[in-house]
Amino acid sequence: MPIYIVKHGDAKRLVRASTQHAARSFVARDQIHVEVAGPDDIYEMARSGRVIEEADNKDRQAQIGESV
């Protein structure tokens, strides 16, 4: 299994993982919380000017050089 350098700001970590995505997710899990947005969340965030971002993994993975 390859070892990846995962950079976040000035910090660098060495992570052994099967893919870049797995290495990134491993580091991010301690720093990012993800949950399903409810109708009230969507309403409040849209009201404050936030837009829904489309996360098309295939396109994003190609941008960072990760095979899909």
C-alpha positions as CSV (number, residue, x, y, z in Angstrom):
1,M,0.0,0.0,0.0
2,P,1.4,3.4,-0.9
3,I,2.3,6.1,1.6
4,Y,0.9,9.6,0.8
5,I,1.9,13.0,2.1
6,V,-1.2,14.8,3.2
7,K,-0.9,18.6,3.5
8,H,-3.2,20.8,5.5
9,G,-2.0,24.4,5.8
10,D,1.6,24.1,6.9
11,A,1.1,20.7,8.4
12,K,2.3,17.5,6.6
13,R,1.4,14.0,7.5
14,L,2.5,10.6,6.1
15,V,-0.5,8.3,5.7
16,R,-0.5,4.7,4.4
17,A,-3.7,4.2,2.4
18,S,-5.0,2.4,-0.6
19,T,-5.9,5.6,-2.4
20,Q,-5.4,9.4,-2.2
21,H,-9.1,9.7,-1.3
22,A,-8.7,7.3,1.6
23,A,-5.6,9.2,2.9
24,R,-7.4,12.6,2.6
25,S,-10.5,11.2,4.3
26,F,-8.4,9.8,7.1
27,V,-6.9,13.1,7.9
28,A,-10.1,15.1,7.4
29,R,-12.2,13.0,9.7
30,D,-10.8,14.7,12.8
31,Q,-11.3,18.2,11.3
32,I,-14.5,18.1,9.3
33,H,-18.0,17.1,10.4
34,V,-20.5,16.0,7.7
35,E,-24.2,15.4,8.1
36,V,-27.3,15.4,5.9
37,A,-28.8,18.9,5.6
38,G,-32.4,19.2,6.7
39,P,-35.0,21.5,5.1
40,D,-34.5,24.1,7.8
41,D,-30.7,24.0,7.3
42,I,-31.0,24.5,3.5
43,Y,-33.5,27.3,4.0
44,E,-31.4,29.2,6.5
45,M,-28.2,28.8,4.5
46,A,-29.8,29.7,1.2
47,R,-31.3,32.8,2.9
48,S,-27.8,33.9,4.0
49,G,-26.5,33.6,0.4
50,R,-25.0,30.1,0.4
51,V,-25.5,28.0,-2.7
52,I,-25.6,24.3,-3.1
53,E,-22.2,23.0,-4.4
54,E,-22.2,20.0,-6.7
55,A,-19.6,17.4,-5.7
56,D,-19.0,15.4,-8.8
57,N,-16.3,13.0,-7.6
58,K,-15.2,11.9,-11.1
59,D,-14.4,15.4,-12.3
60,R,-12.8,16.4,-9.0
61,Q,-10.6,13.3,-8.8
62,A,-9.4,14.0,-12.4
63,Q,-8.5,17.6,-11.3
64,I,-6.2,16.3,-8.6
65,G,-4.8,13.5,-10.6
66,E,-6.5,10.6,-8.9
67,S,-7.7,7.7,-10.9
68,V,-11.3,6.7,-10.6
